[in-house]
Amino acid sequence: MAFRRGEEQPSVCLCRGCRLPLADRDHARCQNRVEVVACPEHRDEERRRMEDAKREYERRAAEFGFDGKWARMKALPDGPEKHGLAPEIVEWLFR
């Protein structure tokens, strides 16, 4: 059992590979089976960090104009304009 972001009560630990409870079977062959969650002692601190990070992302996205650029890029047909906008968005995402 573990506390996850946004949950008030602990929930069953699931294998990230097969999505079945970890306690139910051998998951040695599953991929991505590790899930890292904050312990009860650090849960509130982790929630604050996640909320702060979300606010900072939203601030940066608004400053960059991400929503408008993303919508414009998705609406464009393949071509030079779309291919010119995509690197700008990707660069911003990985800054």
C-alpha positions as protocol buffer text, in pm:
chain_id: "A"
residue {
  index: 1
  type: MET
  ca { x: 0 y: 0 z: 0 }
}
residue {
  index: 2
  type: ALA
  ca { x: 122 y: 352 z: -79 }
}
residue {
  index: 3
  type: PHE
  ca { x: 0 y: 710 z: -75 }
}
residue {
  index: 4
  type: ARG
  ca { x: -12 y: 866 z: -419 }
}
residue {
  index: 5
  type: ARG
  ca { x: -44 y: 1225 z: -530 }
}
residue {
  index: 6
  type: GLY
  ca { x: -396 y: 1351 z: -475 }
}
residue {
  index: 7
  type: GLU
  ca { x: -501 y: 1055 z: -259 }
}
residue {
  index: 8
  type: GLU
  ca { x: -593 y: 1080 z: 106 }
}
residue {
  index: 9
  type: GLN
  ca { x: -586 y: 704 z: 166 }
}
residue {
  index: 10
  type: PRO
  ca { x: -319 y: 452 z: 63 }
}
residue {
  index: 11
  type: SER
  ca { x: -394 y: 236 z: -239 }
}
residue {
  index: 12
  type: VAL
  ca { x: -266 y: -97 z: -367 }
}
residue {
  index: 13
  type: CYS
  ca { x: 76 y: -92 z: -535 }
}
residue {
  index: 14
  type: LEU
  ca { x: 41 y: -184 z: -901 }
}
residue {
  index: 15
  type: CYS
  ca { x: 297 y: -311 z: -1147 }
}
residue {
  index: 16
  type: ARG
  ca { x: 356 y: -36 z: -1401 }
}
residue {
  index: 17
  type: GLY
  ca { x: 418 y: -298 z: -1670 }
}
residue {
  index: 18
  type: CYS
  ca { x: 106 y: -516 z: -1645 }
}
residue {
  index: 19
  type: ARG
  ca { x: -109 y: -294 z: -1413 }
}
residue {
  index: 20
  type: LEU
  ca { x: -183 y: -587 z: -1176 }
}
residue {
  index: 21
  type: PRO
  ca { x: -122 y: -568 z: -798 }
}
residue {
  index: 22
  type: LEU
  ca { x: 244 y: -628 z: -713 }
}
residue {
  index: 23
  type: ALA
  ca { x: 156 y: -871 z: -436 }
}
residue {
  index: 24
  type: ASP
  ca { x: -47 y: -1099 z: -665 }
}
residue {
  index: 25
  type: ARG
  ca { x: 224 y: -1260 z: -877 }
}
residue {
  index: 26
  type: ASP
  ca { x: 586 y: -1263 z: -993 }
}
residue {
  index: 27
  type: HIS
  ca { x: 657 y: -951 z: -1199 }
}
residue {
  index: 28
  type: ALA
  ca { x: 1018 y: -1038 z: -1287 }
}
residue {
  index: 29
  type: ARG
  ca { x: 936 y: -1032 z: -1660 }
}
residue {
  index: 30
  type: CYS
  ca { x: 736 y: -709 z: -1653 }
}
residue {
  index: 31
  type: GLN
  ca { x: 891 y: -386 z: -1774 }
}
residue {
  index: 32
  type: ASN
  ca { x: 874 y: -55 z: -1587 }
}
residue {
  index: 33
  type: ARG
  ca { x: 760 y: -222 z: -1265 }
}
residue {
  index: 34
  type: VAL
  ca { x: 909 y: 34 z: -1024 }
}
residue {
  index: 35
  type: GLU
  ca { x: 689 y: 309 z: -887 }
}
residue {
  index: 36
  type: VAL
  ca { x: 841 y: 571 z: -661 }
}
residue {
  index: 37
  type: VAL
  ca { x: 606 y: 735 z: -412 }
}
residue {
  index: 38
  type: ALA
  ca { x: 672 y: 965 z: -119 }
}
residue {
  index: 39
  type: CYS
  ca { x: 656 y: 814 z: 229 }
}
residue {
  index: 40
  type: PRO
  ca { x: 390 y: 948 z: 469 }
}
residue {
  index: 41
  type: GLU
  ca { x: 655 y: 1162 z: 642 }
}
residue {
  index: 42
  type: HIS
  ca { x: 741 y: 1345 z: 317 }
}
residue {
  index: 43
  type: ARG
  ca { x: 404 y: 1329 z: 138 }
}
residue {
  index: 44
  type: ASP
  ca { x: 300 y: 1689 z: 217 }
}
residue {
  index: 45
  type: GLU
  ca { x: 639 y: 1823 z: 109 }
}
residue {
  index: 46
  type: GLU
  ca { x: 615 y: 1626 z: -217 }
}
residue {
  index: 47
  type: ARG
  ca { x: 264 y: 1760 z: -283 }
}
residue {
  index: 48
  type: ARG
  ca { x: 390 y: 2117 z: -235 }
}
residue {
  index: 49
  type: ARG
  ca { x: 681 y: 2055 z: -470 }
}
residue {
  index: 50
  type: MET
  ca { x: 450 y: 1910 z: -736 }
}
residue {
  index: 51
  type: GLU
  ca { x: 206 y: 2202 z: -702 }
}
residue {
  index: 52
  type: ASP
  ca { x: 491 y: 2454 z: -724 }
}
residue {
  index: 53
  type: ALA
  ca { x: 632 y: 2279 z: -1031 }
}
residue {
  index: 54
  type: LYS
  ca { x: 289 y: 2278 z: -1197 }
}
residue {
  index: 55
  type: ARG
  ca { x: 242 y: 2651 z: -1132 }
}
residue {
  index: 56
  type: GLU
  ca { x: 589 y: 2726 z: -1270 }
}
residue {
  index: 57
  type: TYR
  ca { x: 521 y: 2517 z: -1582 }
}
residue {
  index: 58
  type: GLU
  ca { x: 188 y: 2694 z: -1636 }
}
residue {
  index: 59
  type: ARG
  ca { x: 355 y: 3034 z: -1594 }
}
residue {
  index: 60
  type: ARG
  ca { x: 630 y: 2947 z: -1843 }
}
residue {
  index: 61
  type: ALA
  ca { x: 380 y: 2796 z: -2088 }
}
residue {
  index: 62
  type: ALA
  ca { x: 168 y: 3112 z: -2081 }
}
residue {
  index: 63
  type: GLU
  ca { x: 476 y: 3331 z: -2126 }
}
residue {
  index: 64
  type: PHE
  ca { x: 588 y: 3120 z: -2424 }
}
residue {
  index: 65
  type: GLY
  ca { x: 237 y: 3102 z: -2570 }
}
residue {
  index: 66
  type: PHE
  ca { x: 248 y: 2723 z: -2571 }
}
residue {
  index: 67
  type: ASP
  ca { x: -124 y: 2652 z: -2608 }
}
residue {
  index: 68
  type: GLY
  ca { x: -159 y: 2879 z: -2911 }
}
residue {
  index: 69
  type: LYS
  ca { x: 158 y: 2754 z: -3079 }
}
residue {
  index: 70
  type: TRP
  ca { x: 64 y: 2391 z: -3016 }
}
residue {
  index: 71
  type: ALA
  ca { x: -287 y: 2439 z: -3157 }
}
residue {
  index: 72
  type: ARG
  ca { x: -146 y: 2622 z: -3459 }
}
residue {
  index: 73
  type: MET
  ca { x: 113 y: 2352 z: -3526 }
}
residue {
  index: 74
  type: LYS
  ca { x: -145 y: 2073 z: -3499 }
}
residue {
  index: 75
  type: ALA
  ca { x: -378 y: 2254 z: -3740 }
}
residue {
  index: 76
  type: LEU
  ca { x: -112 y: 2311 z: -4005 }
}
residue {
  index: 77
  type: PRO
  ca { x: -67 y: 2063 z: -4288 }
}
residue {
  index: 78
  type: ASP
  ca { x: 274 y: 1901 z: -4321 }
}
residue {
  index: 79
  type: GLY
  ca { x: 509 y: 2147 z: -4476 }
}
residue {
  index: 80
  type: PRO
  ca { x: 773 y: 2412 z: -4410 }
}
residue {
  index: 81
  type: GLU
  ca { x: 562 y: 2624 z: -4174 }
}
residue {
  index: 82
  type: LYS
  ca { x: 474 y: 2327 z: -3953 }
}
residue {
  index: 83
  type: HIS
  ca { x: 829 y: 2194 z: -3966 }
}
residue {
  index: 84
  type: GLY
  ca { x: 960 y: 2538 z: -3868 }
}
residue {
  index: 85
  type: LEU
  ca { x: 731 y: 2568 z: -3565 }
}
residue {
  index: 86
  type: ALA
  ca { x: 789 y: 2216 z: -3429 }
}
residue {
  index: 87
  type: PRO
  ca { x: 1157 y: 2266 z: -3328 }
}
residue {
  index: 88
  type: GLU
  ca { x: 1069 y: 2584 z: -3139 }
}
residue {
  index: 89
  type: ILE
  ca { x: 810 y: 2395 z: -2933 }
}
residue {
  index: 90
  type: VAL
  ca { x: 1037 y: 2095 z: -2875 }
}
residue {
  index: 91
  type: GLU
  ca { x: 1324 y: 2322 z: -2766 }
}
residue {
  index: 92
  type: TRP
  ca { x: 1097 y: 2498 z: -2518 }
}
residue {
  index: 93
  type: LEU
  ca { x: 969 y: 2167 z: -2378 }
}
residue {
  index: 94
  type: PHE
  ca { x: 1320 y: 2039 z: -2306 }
}
residue {
  index: 95
  type: ARG
  ca { x: 1466 y: 2358 z: -2161 }
}
